[in-house]
Amino acid sequence: MRRMLFKSLVHGPLTEPSPVADDAALAELGAQVDRVARQRLGRTLSIRQVDAGSCNGCELEIHALNNVLYDLERFGLRFVASPRHADVLMVTGPVTMNMREALERTYHATPSPKWVIAVGDCARDGGVFSGSYACVGGVSAVLPVDLHLRGCPPSPIALLKGLLALLETVQFSGNASIDVGRTAGPSSAVSRRNKEPHRP
Ligand code: SF4
């Protein structure tokens, strides 16, 4: 016990260092997302998060967008409690059999124009849960996905960059989706995919 206490005093925390609270690059990125959202929508962007079966790792990063460091709402972007108020569905995890219908109903309850972001490697293609008897697969197996955001999990900055890439790339009548890598920049649309959902 004494050795453990000594170790905790000598060694620092094992977590990554937190970002600087007044990070200028972060502020610029957030302001850019808000500016493009206002150009495209004429107002700010509303996001509804849907956990379709994730391990909650992706949720922790999404929640971080609302903490005091990232504070997404200062840029006008906000998470809403109902899909009826949302422009964007941010979906995490592989889609489990149990969540398939709920996800479809959430999508249909969201007014058009609407965009779907598949957040994390599991949402992209099932990730580590790919092939499980309990999973349908990635989000695109159920819904038309506009943005695939890779990472396990993607960081809050990657989420912001993904939102910006989505707003800059997809038109309201959009017929293509984009795939953003873990370290990709805002305009790095690396592949185009069919908008129609794949049904196995
Ligand atoms: S991508 Fe990683 S963090 Fe996100 S749900 Fe899958 S295993 Fe969890």
Boltz pocket constraint, residues with backbone or C-beta under 6 A from the ligand:
constraints:
  - pocket:
      binder: B
      contacts: [[A, 53], [A, 54], [A, 55], [A, 56], [A, 57], [A, 58], [A, 92], [A, 93], [A, 94], [A, 119], [A, 120], [A, 121], [A, 122], [A, 123], [A, 127], [A, 128], [A, 151], [A, 152], [A, 153]]
      max_distance: 6.0
